[in-house]
Amino acid sequence: MWLFVLFIAVPLIEIALFVQVGGLIGLWPTLAIVVITAFVGTWLMRAQGVLAINQLKNSLNELGDPTESLAHGAMILFAGALLLTPGFFTDAVGFSFLIPPVRTAVYRYMRTRMNVQSFSVGGNRQQRPGDDDTILDVDYEEVESPNHQKKPGDSGWTRH
């Protein structure tokens, strides 16, 4: 239900802001502001995205928890979509998501509403304190069919 309200409210807010701003400064300056914010927002999104990707790489290299870096990357992507959408309200929300302290506050809020049980990096399972799931250690054995002969350079994934 709230998504439906959002789809109705946002365009109405944008139209009202276009009418108000256009009445104050005129049509062409209003359109120029919309186009300029799209370009500036794209540039800022690119710069912030590179920083988020570097943070993600660092956390993965250190086998740390990548959730905060992934969340920042998702919020930057969301900010880019809002900045490319014409309008003053969506631009304001999009620019706010490009500010790292705002993203951190949103991440902390979302983190209180979610519970991650475990995550896996490179095949090593990391458990959160208090996670009492059972871990099974399993051995396996490859079995080939008797009529399949492996040729040099054959990976075994395809049949000839």
N, C-alpha and C positions, 0 to 999 in steps of 0.2 A: 504494500500500500504506500509506504513512504517513497518508493522508487517512482510510482505514478505521480505523486505530489511533486517530486523533484523534476520530473519531465514536464510538468505543467508550469511550475514556479520559475524555473531558470529562464525559459524563453520570455515569460512575462516580465521578469526583472530586466532582462537584456533590452527588450523593446522599450520599457519605460526609461531606462538609462540612455538609450540612443535618442529618444525624443527630447529628454531633458538636456543632454550635452549638445545635441544638434541645435536645439533652440538657443543655447547660450553662445556657442562658438561658430555655428554654421555647418553646412553639409560637408564641404571639402576638408576642413580641418578635422572633423570627426572621423571621416574615412581615413585620413592620413594617420591619425593616432592608432586606429585599428590595425592598419598595415604595418606601421612601425613597431607596435608591440608584438606583432607576430614575428617579425625579423629578430628583434632584440630577445624575445623569449626563446626562439630557436637557438640563437647563439649561446645564451645562458644555459639552456638545457643541455647543449652539447658539452659545455665546459663542466657542468656539474655531473653529467653522465660519465665523463672520463674519470673524474675523481671517485665516483661510486664504483666503477669497474676496478680501479686500482685498489680500493679498499676491499672489494670482494676477492681479488686475486691474493692480497696479503692474508686475509683470513683463511682462505683455502690452502695457501702454502704453509701456514702455521697450524693447519688442521684445527682451526678454531670454529666457533659457531658463526656461520655466514648469514644468519637471519637478519641482522640489522642492516648489513650491506645490501642484501636482496630487497629489503623493505625500502631502503633509500632509493635504490634503482627503480623500483616500481612506482614510488611517489614522483620521481623525476619524469618517468615516462607519462604518468598521469598529468603532471604539470605541463608537459609538452603538448599533450592532446588538448588541454584547456586553453593554452596559449594560441594554438592554431585555430581554435573556434572563435569566430568573430564575436566580440562583445566585451564590455567593460567589467562586468561581474566575473565572467570566466577568466579574464586576464588577471584580475586581482587575486582570485583564488589560485590560479596557476603560478603567478609570481611568488605568492606566499609559500607554495610548496618547493620553490627553488632556494628558500632560505634554510640553511642547515639546522638552526635551532628549532624552527617550526617543524621540520621533518622529524627531528629527534623527539619533540613533544608528542607528535602524532604517533610515532613508533611506540613510545612509552605507554600512551593511552591504549593503543591497540594490543600491546603486550599484556596489559592487565586483563583484557577481555578474552585472551586466547591462552591455551595451555599446550605447549609442545612437549610430547612425551619423549621422543628421541629423534635423532638425526644421524645420517650416515655420510661420511666423507671418505672417498677412496676405498670403500669396502670395510673400513673400521667403524663399528657402531659406537657412537658416543651416547651415554645415558645421562639423563638429568638426575640430580640427587632425589631420592625417593621413588625412582622408577623401578618397580619390582617385576617387570616382565621377564618371562623365562626366555633364556637364550639357548638355542639348540646348536650344538656343534655337530655337523653332519659330514661324513666322508662320502665320496662318490667314486664311481668307476665308469670309465668310458667303454661302451660295448659297440663293436663294429659288426655289421652284417657280414656273413662268411663270403658272399659273392662280390663284395666291394673290395677292389684292390687299389691301394693308394699309389698314385703316380708321383714322380718328382714334381714339386711345385703345386701339387694339389692340396688345397686347404682342408678338404673334406666337407666343405659347406655346399658344394654343388655336385650333382651327379652327372656323369658323362655318358 
